[in-house]
C-alpha cells in the first residue's frame, strides 16, 4: 500500500485514499475521512474501439465491475450514513485531451441520492481517475486488462457475427417482400389509371389519389419499407465487418511475436 494517500476535498469534507495493487491488472483505493469504502481501478477497451485497451475504469466497490457486483461492504458510504452507493467512471485519452464518461450515482437501496452526497462521490471518482491515469504502471495495467478481457471479447464477436448474419438475412428477405408487393401495387395503380381514363369513376379516383388507403399510398409505403430494411441490412453488415476487423486485431495482439515486438 502506498504510504502517502490521495487527498480530496469534497462538499462534505476531506477524503483520503490509500492505494494498493490487486494482482497485475487492478488498483484498489481504500477511502477514509468523510467516506468509507473502496474504489476499484482496472484497464478496459476504448468505448468505441473494442480492440484498443486505452481506457481506465474506476468503479465503486472492491470487485471488478466487469466480473460481477462488488461486495456490499466495499461500496462507499458517508461516515455519518449507512447508505451504500454504486457508480463508475470511464476515462481515456482523446484527440482533444482526456475524455470521461460518468455513470449515474445511485443508492444501492434504490432511494434518491442527496445532491451533496452525489457531488462528493463524483468528486472522488474524478480525483481517483486523474490519479490512476498518472500512475507509472498504467501501461502494465492496460496490457493486463487486454489479456484478461480478450477471450470474452472474442466469444462475443463470434456470437455477434452469428446474430448479424441472421439479422441481415431477415432484413434482406423483408426488403425483397416489400419490393415485390410495391411492384404489384404499382401495377394495380397503372391498371386503375387506364380504367379511369376510359371510364372515370369516383372510386377509381380515390384509389389513384395520394391519400390514406389509396394504391398510391400503399405503393409508397412498401417502397419506403423496403428501403428501410435494406438500410438496416447494410448497417448490420458494416457492424459485422467492424467487429470482424476488431476480432482480427485482438487475435494479432495475442501472438507472442507481436507482443515481443511491442515491448
C-alpha positions as CSV (number, residue, x, y, z in Angstrom):
1,X,0.0,0.0,0.0
2,X,1.3,3.4,-0.9
3,X,2.3,5.3,2.2
4,X,1.1,8.7,1.0
5,X,-2.7,8.8,0.5
6,X,-4.5,10.8,-2.2
7,X,-6.2,13.8,-0.6
8,X,-9.5,15.0,-2.0
9,X,-11.6,18.0,-0.8
10,X,-15.3,17.4,-1.3
11,X,-18.6,19.3,-0.5
12,X,-19.0,17.1,2.6
13,X,-15.4,17.2,3.8
14,X,-12.0,15.8,3.3
15,X,-11.4,12.3,1.8
16,X,-8.2,10.4,1.7
17,X,-7.5,7.2,-0.3
18,X,-4.7,4.7,0.2
19,X,-3.8,2.7,-2.9
20,X,-2.7,-0.9,-3.2
21,X,-2.2,-3.2,-6.2
22,X,-4.6,-6.1,-6.7
23,X,-2.8,-8.7,-8.8
24,X,-1.3,-7.4,-12.1
25,X,-4.3,-5.6,-13.5
26,X,-6.0,-3.6,-10.8
27,X,-5.5,-0.9,-8.2
28,X,-7.7,-0.6,-5.0
29,X,-8.2,2.8,-3.5
30,X,-9.3,2.4,0.2
31,X,-11.3,5.5,1.3
32,X,-11.1,7.3,4.7
33,X,-12.2,10.6,6.1
34,X,-15.8,11.5,5.4
35,X,-16.2,8.5,3.1
36,X,-15.7,4.8,3.8
37,X,-15.4,2.1,1.2
38,X,-13.2,1.3,-1.8
39,X,-12.8,2.1,-5.5
40,X,-11.5,-0.5,-8.0
41,X,-9.5,0.7,-11.0
42,X,-8.9,-1.6,-14.0
43,X,-8.0,-1.1,-17.6
44,X,-10.5,-1.7,-20.3
45,X,-11.1,-1.2,-24.0
46,X,-11.8,2.2,-25.6
47,X,-15.6,2.8,-25.6
48,X,-15.7,3.0,-29.4
49,X,-12.8,0.6,-30.3
50,X,-13.1,-2.7,-28.6
51,X,-9.6,-3.8,-29.7
52,X,-7.8,-0.8,-28.2
53,X,-7.2,-1.1,-24.5
54,X,-6.6,2.6,-23.7
55,X,-9.2,3.3,-21.0
56,X,-9.3,3.1,-17.3
57,X,-12.5,2.2,-15.4
58,X,-13.0,3.5,-11.9
59,X,-15.7,1.6,-10.0
60,X,-17.2,1.9,-6.6
61,X,-16.5,-1.3,-4.6
62,X,-13.7,-3.8,-4.3
63,X,-14.6,-6.1,-7.2
64,X,-14.1,-5.7,-10.9
65,X,-17.5,-4.4,-12.2
66,X,-16.9,-6.4,-15.4
67,X,-16.8,-9.7,-13.4
68,X,-19.8,-9.1,-11.1
69,X,-21.3,-6.9,-8.5
70,X,-19.0,-5.5,-5.8
71,X,-19.4,-6.8,-2.3
72,X,-21.8,-4.6,-0.3
73,X,-19.3,-3.9,2.4
74,X,-16.9,-2.4,-0.1
75,X,-19.4,0.2,-1.6
76,X,-18.8,3.7,-0.4
77,X,-20.9,5.5,2.2
78,X,-20.6,8.7,4.1
79,X,-19.1,8.3,7.6
80,X,-22.4,9.6,9.1
81,X,-24.7,7.3,7.0
82,X,-25.4,3.7,6.2
83,X,-26.5,4.3,2.6
84,X,-24.3,2.5,0.1
85,X,-23.7,3.8,-3.4
86,X,-22.9,2.5,-6.9
87,X,-21.4,4.1,-9.9
88,X,-18.3,4.2,-12.2
89,X,-16.3,6.5,-14.4
90,X,-14.5,5.6,-17.7
91,X,-11.6,7.8,-18.7
92,X,-9.4,7.7,-21.8
93,X,-7.1,10.0,-23.9
94,X,-9.0,11.5,-26.8
95,X,-7.8,13.7,-29.7
96,X,-8.5,16.9,-27.7
97,X,-7.3,15.6,-24.4
98,X,-8.7,13.4,-21.6
99,X,-12.2,12.1,-22.1
100,X,-14.5,10.9,-19.4
101,X,-17.9,9.1,-19.2
102,X,-19.6,9.1,-15.9
103,X,-22.5,6.8,-14.9
104,X,-25.3,7.8,-12.7
105,X,-24.6,7.8,-9.0
106,X,-27.2,5.6,-7.3
107,X,-28.1,4.4,-3.9
108,X,-27.8,0.6,-3.5
109,X,-31.2,0.6,-1.7
110,X,-32.9,2.4,-4.6
111,X,-33.5,5.6,-2.6
112,X,-32.7,9.0,-4.1
113,X,-29.1,10.2,-3.5
114,X,-28.8,13.6,-1.8
115,X,-27.3,16.3,-4.0
116,X,-24.3,16.9,-1.8
117,X,-23.6,13.2,-1.4
118,X,-23.8,12.7,-5.2
119,X,-21.4,15.6,-5.7
120,X,-19.0,14.2,-3.1
121,X,-19.0,10.8,-4.8
122,X,-18.5,12.4,-8.3
123,X,-15.6,14.5,-7.0
124,X,-13.9,11.4,-5.5
125,X,-14.4,9.4,-8.8
126,X,-12.8,12.2,-10.9
127,X,-9.9,12.6,-8.4
128,X,-9.2,8.9,-8.4
129,X,-9.4,8.7,-12.2
130,X,-6.9,11.5,-12.6
131,X,-4.6,9.9,-10.1
132,X,-4.8,6.5,-11.7
133,X,-4.2,8.0,-15.2
134,X,-0.8,9.3,-13.9
135,X,0.4,6.0,-12.4
136,X,3.7,4.8,-13.8
137,X,2.3,1.3,-14.1
138,X,-0.7,2.4,-16.2
139,X,0.6,0.7,-19.3
140,X,1.1,-2.6,-17.5
141,X,-2.5,-2.4,-16.1
142,X,-3.9,-1.8,-19.6
143,X,-1.9,-4.7,-21.1
144,X,-3.1,-7.0,-18.3
145,X,-6.7,-5.9,-18.9
146,X,-6.3,-6.8,-22.6
147,X,-5.1,-10.2,-21.8
148,X,-7.9,-10.7,-19.3
149,X,-10.8,-9.4,-21.5
150,X,-9.7,-10.7,-24.9
151,X,-11.1,-14.3,-24.6
152,X,-14.6,-13.0,-23.6
153,X,-14.5,-10.3,-26.4
154,X,-13.6,-12.9,-29.0
155,X,-16.6,-15.1,-27.8
156,X,-18.8,-12.0,-28.0
157,X,-17.6,-11.2,-31.6
158,X,-18.3,-14.8,-32.7
159,X,-21.8,-14.7,-31.2
160,X,-22.4,-11.3,-32.7
161,X,-21.4,-12.5,-36.1
162,X,-23.9,-15.3,-36.0
163,X,-26.6,-12.9,-34.9
164,X,-25.7,-10.3,-37.5
165,X,-25.9,-12.9,-40.3
166,X,-29.4,-13.9,-39.1
167,X,-30.4,-10.2,-38.9
168,X,-29.1,-9.5,-42.4
169,X,-30.9,-12.5,-43.9
170,X,-34.1,-11.4,-42.2
171,X,-33.8,-7.8,-43.3
172,X,-33.0,-8.8,-46.9
173,X,-36.0,-11.1,-47.0
174,X,-38.3,-8.4,-45.7
175,X,-36.9,-5.9,-48.2
176,X,-37.5,-8.3,-51.1
177,X,-41.0,-8.9,-49.9
178,X,-41.8,-5.2,-49.7
179,X,-40.2,-4.6,-53.2
180,X,-42.3,-7.4,-54.6
181,X,-45.5,-6.0,-53.0
182,X,-44.6,-2.5,-54.2
183,X,-44.4,-3.7,-57.8
184,X,-47.8,-5.5,-57.5
185,X,-49.4,-2.4,-56.1
186,X,-47.8,-0.1,-58.7
187,X,-49.1,-2.4,-61.4
188,X,-52.5,-2.2,-59.9
189,X,-52.3,1.6,-59.8
190,X,-51.5,1.7,-63.6
191,X,-54.3,-0.6,-64.3
192,X,-56.7,1.6,-62.3
193,X,-55.3,4.6,-64.1
194,X,-56.1,3.1,-67.5
195,X,-59.6,2.3,-66.4
196,X,-60.1,5.8,-65.1
197,X,-59.0,7.2,-68.5
198,X,-61.6,5.2,-70.3
199,X,-64.3,5.1,-67.7
200,X,-63.9,7.8,-65.0
201,X,-65.3,6.8,-61.6
202,X,-65.1,8.3,-58.1
203,X,-63.9,5.0,-56.6
204,X,-61.1,4.8,-59.1
205,X,-60.2,8.4,-58.3
206,X,-59.9,7.5,-54.6
207,X,-57.6,4.6,-55.4
208,X,-55.3,6.8,-57.5
209,X,-55.2,9.8,-55.2
210,X,-52.3,10.4,-52.8
211,X,-54.4,9.8,-49.6
212,X,-54.7,7.2,-46.8
213,X,-55.9,3.8,-48.1
214,X,-55.1,4.5,-51.8
215,X,-53.0,2.4,-54.1
216,X,-50.5,5.3,-54.4
217,X,-50.0,5.4,-50.6
218,X,-49.7,1.6,-50.4
219,X,-47.0,1.6,-53.1
220,X,-45.1,4.3,-51.4
221,X,-45.3,2.6,-48.0
222,X,-44.0,-0.6,-49.5
223,X,-41.1,1.2,-51.3
224,X,-40.1,3.1,-48.1
225,X,-40.4,-0.1,-46.1
226,X,-38.1,-1.9,-48.5
227,X,-35.6,0.9,-48.4
228,X,-35.6,0.9,-44.6
229,X,-34.9,-2.9,-44.4
230,X,-32.1,-2.5,-47.0
231,X,-30.6,0.3,-44.9
232,X,-30.8,-1.9,-41.8
233,X,-29.2,-4.8,-43.6
234,X,-26.3,-2.5,-44.8
235,X,-25.8,-1.1,-41.3
236,X,-25.7,-4.5,-39.8
237,X,-23.2,-5.6,-42.5
238,X,-20.9,-2.7,-41.6
239,X,-21.2,-3.6,-38.0
240,X,-20.3,-7.2,-38.7
241,X,-17.3,-6.1,-40.8
242,X,-16.1,-3.7,-38.0
243,X,-16.4,-6.5,-35.4
244,X,-14.5,-8.9,-37.7
245,X,-11.7,-6.4,-38.0
246,X,-11.5,-5.8,-34.3
247,X,-11.5,-9.5,-33.6
248,X,-8.7,-10.0,-36.0
249,X,-6.8,-7.2,-34.3
250,X,-7.3,-8.8,-30.9
251,X,-6.1,-12.2,-32.2
252,X,-3.0,-10.5,-33.7
253,X,-2.2,-8.8,-30.4
254,X,-2.3,-12.2,-28.7
255,X,0.5,-13.5,-30.8
256,X,3.8,-13.8,-28.9
257,X,5.8,-12.2,-31.7
258,X,3.5,-9.2,-31.8
259,X,3.7,-8.7,-28.0
260,X,7.5,-9.0,-28.1
261,X,7.8,-6.5,-30.9
262,X,5.7,-4.0,-28.9
263,X,7.7,-4.4,-25.8
